[in-house]
Amino acid sequence: ASAPEDRRVRININTATAEELETLPEIGDVTAARIITYREQHGPFRAVDDLIQVQGISDRMIDGFRDLVTTGP
């Protein structure tokens, strides 16, 4: 018997595509592109809270998807 599918697979904000990022609450194509540009320019995010450095992302938004994302494996 196989294990049930884990529905809590988190999106890695350091490797996610724009399409994957856009599945997060309140993240649209513009913000997804900003996240990708930020990590290309500054390197990987060390913590989910580092997303606050990305233009257009607020603490409230981060709190809304904190349980859906990760920065590592």
MODELLER restraints for C-alpha pairs under 7 A, 6 or more apart:
rsr = mdl.restraints
at = mdl.atoms
rsr.add(forms.Gaussian(group=physical.xy_distance, feature=features.Distance(at['CA:10:A'], at['CA:68:A']), mean=4.95, stdev=0.5))
rsr.add(forms.Gaussian(group=physical.xy_distance, feature=features.Distance(at['CA:10:A'], at['CA:69:A']), mean=4.68, stdev=0.5))
rsr.add(forms.Gaussian(group=physical.xy_distance, feature=features.Distance(at['CA:10:A'], at['CA:70:A']), mean=5.96, stdev=0.5))
rsr.add(forms.Gaussian(group=physical.xy_distance, feature=features.Distance(at['CA:11:A'], at['CA:68:A']), mean=6.27, stdev=0.5))
rsr.add(forms.Gaussian(group=physical.xy_distance, feature=features.Distance(at['CA:11:A'], at['CA:69:A']), mean=4.53, stdev=0.5))
rsr.add(forms.Gaussian(group=physical.xy_distance, feature=features.Distance(at['CA:11:A'], at['CA:70:A']), mean=6.00, stdev=0.5))
rsr.add(forms.Gaussian(group=physical.xy_distance, feature=features.Distance(at['CA:12:A'], at['CA:69:A']), mean=5.70, stdev=0.5))
rsr.add(forms.Gaussian(group=physical.xy_distance, feature=features.Distance(at['CA:12:A'], at['CA:70:A']), mean=4.77, stdev=0.5))
rsr.add(forms.Gaussian(group=physical.xy_distance, feature=features.Distance(at['CA:12:A'], at['CA:71:A']), mean=5.27, stdev=0.5))
rsr.add(forms.Gaussian(group=physical.xy_distance, feature=features.Distance(at['CA:12:A'], at['CA:72:A']), mean=6.33, stdev=0.5))
rsr.add(forms.Gaussian(group=physical.xy_distance, feature=features.Distance(at['CA:13:A'], at['CA:69:A']), mean=6.49, stdev=0.5))
rsr.add(forms.Gaussian(group=physical.xy_distance, feature=features.Distance(at['CA:13:A'], at['CA:70:A']), mean=6.25, stdev=0.5))
rsr.add(forms.Gaussian(group=physical.xy_distance, feature=features.Distance(at['CA:13:A'], at['CA:71:A']), mean=5.72, stdev=0.5))
rsr.add(forms.Gaussian(group=physical.xy_distance, feature=features.Distance(at['CA:14:A'], at['CA:39:A']), mean=7.00, stdev=0.5))
rsr.add(forms.Gaussian(group=physical.xy_distance, feature=features.Distance(at['CA:14:A'], at['CA:44:A']), mean=5.48, stdev=0.5))
rsr.add(forms.Gaussian(group=physical.xy_distance, feature=features.Distance(at['CA:14:A'], at['CA:45:A']), mean=6.26, stdev=0.5))
rsr.add(forms.Gaussian(group=physical.xy_distance, feature=features.Distance(at['CA:14:A'], at['CA:71:A']), mean=5.95, stdev=0.5))
rsr.add(forms.Gaussian(group=physical.xy_distance, feature=features.Distance(at['CA:18:A'], at['CA:29:A']), mean=6.90, stdev=0.5))
rsr.add(forms.Gaussian(group=physical.xy_distance, feature=features.Distance(at['CA:18:A'], at['CA:32:A']), mean=5.24, stdev=0.5))
rsr.add(forms.Gaussian(group=physical.xy_distance, feature=features.Distance(at['CA:18:A'], at['CA:33:A']), mean=6.30, stdev=0.5))
rsr.add(forms.Gaussian(group=physical.xy_distance, feature=features.Distance(at['CA:21:A'], at['CA:27:A']), mean=6.73, stdev=0.5))
rsr.add(forms.Gaussian(group=physical.xy_distance, feature=features.Distance(at['CA:21:A'], at['CA:32:A']), mean=5.66, stdev=0.5))
rsr.add(forms.Gaussian(group=physical.xy_distance, feature=features.Distance(at['CA:22:A'], at['CA:28:A']), mean=5.17, stdev=0.5))
rsr.add(forms.Gaussian(group=physical.xy_distance, feature=features.Distance(at['CA:22:A'], at['CA:29:A']), mean=6.28, stdev=0.5))
rsr.add(forms.Gaussian(group=physical.xy_distance, feature=features.Distance(at['CA:22:A'], at['CA:32:A']), mean=6.15, stdev=0.5))
rsr.add(forms.Gaussian(group=physical.xy_distance, feature=features.Distance(at['CA:24:A'], at['CA:65:A']), mean=6.45, stdev=0.5))
rsr.add(forms.Gaussian(group=physical.xy_distance, feature=features.Distance(at['CA:25:A'], at['CA:64:A']), mean=6.86, stdev=0.5))
rsr.add(forms.Gaussian(group=physical.xy_distance, feature=features.Distance(at['CA:25:A'], at['CA:65:A']), mean=6.39, stdev=0.5))
rsr.add(forms.Gaussian(group=physical.xy_distance, feature=features.Distance(at['CA:26:A'], at['CA:61:A']), mean=6.95, stdev=0.5))
rsr.add(forms.Gaussian(group=physical.xy_distance, feature=features.Distance(at['CA:31:A'], at['CA:56:A']), mean=6.64, stdev=0.5))
rsr.add(forms.Gaussian(group=physical.xy_distance, feature=features.Distance(at['CA:34:A'], at['CA:54:A']), mean=6.56, stdev=0.5))
rsr.add(forms.Gaussian(group=physical.xy_distance, feature=features.Distance(at['CA:35:A'], at['CA:54:A']), mean=6.22, stdev=0.5))
rsr.add(forms.Gaussian(group=physical.xy_distance, feature=features.Distance(at['CA:38:A'], at['CA:54:A']), mean=6.68, stdev=0.5))
rsr.add(forms.Gaussian(group=physical.xy_distance, feature=features.Distance(at['CA:39:A'], at['CA:45:A']), mean=6.71, stdev=0.5))
rsr.add(forms.Gaussian(group=physical.xy_distance, feature=features.Distance(at['CA:45:A'], at['CA:71:A']), mean=6.35, stdev=0.5))
rsr.add(forms.Gaussian(group=physical.xy_distance, feature=features.Distance(at['CA:46:A'], at['CA:71:A']), mean=6.40, stdev=0.5))
rsr.add(forms.Gaussian(group=physical.xy_distance, feature=features.Distance(at['CA:47:A'], at['CA:71:A']), mean=6.07, stdev=0.5))
rsr.add(forms.Gaussian(group=physical.xy_distance, feature=features.Distance(at['CA:48:A'], at['CA:66:A']), mean=6.98, stdev=0.5))
rsr.add(forms.Gaussian(group=physical.xy_distance, feature=features.Distance(at['CA:48:A'], at['CA:70:A']), mean=6.60, stdev=0.5))
rsr.add(forms.Gaussian(group=physical.xy_distance, feature=features.Distance(at['CA:48:A'], at['CA:71:A']), mean=6.47, stdev=0.5))
rsr.add(forms.Gaussian(group=physical.xy_distance, feature=features.Distance(at['CA:49:A'], at['CA:62:A']), mean=6.98, stdev=0.5))
rsr.add(forms.Gaussian(group=physical.xy_distance, feature=features.Distance(at['CA:51:A'], at['CA:57:A']), mean=6.81, stdev=0.5))
rsr.add(forms.Gaussian(group=physical.xy_distance, feature=features.Distance(at['CA:52:A'], at['CA:58:A']), mean=5.98, stdev=0.5))
rsr.add(forms.Gaussian(group=physical.xy_distance, feature=features.Distance(at['CA:52:A'], at['CA:59:A']), mean=6.57, stdev=0.5))
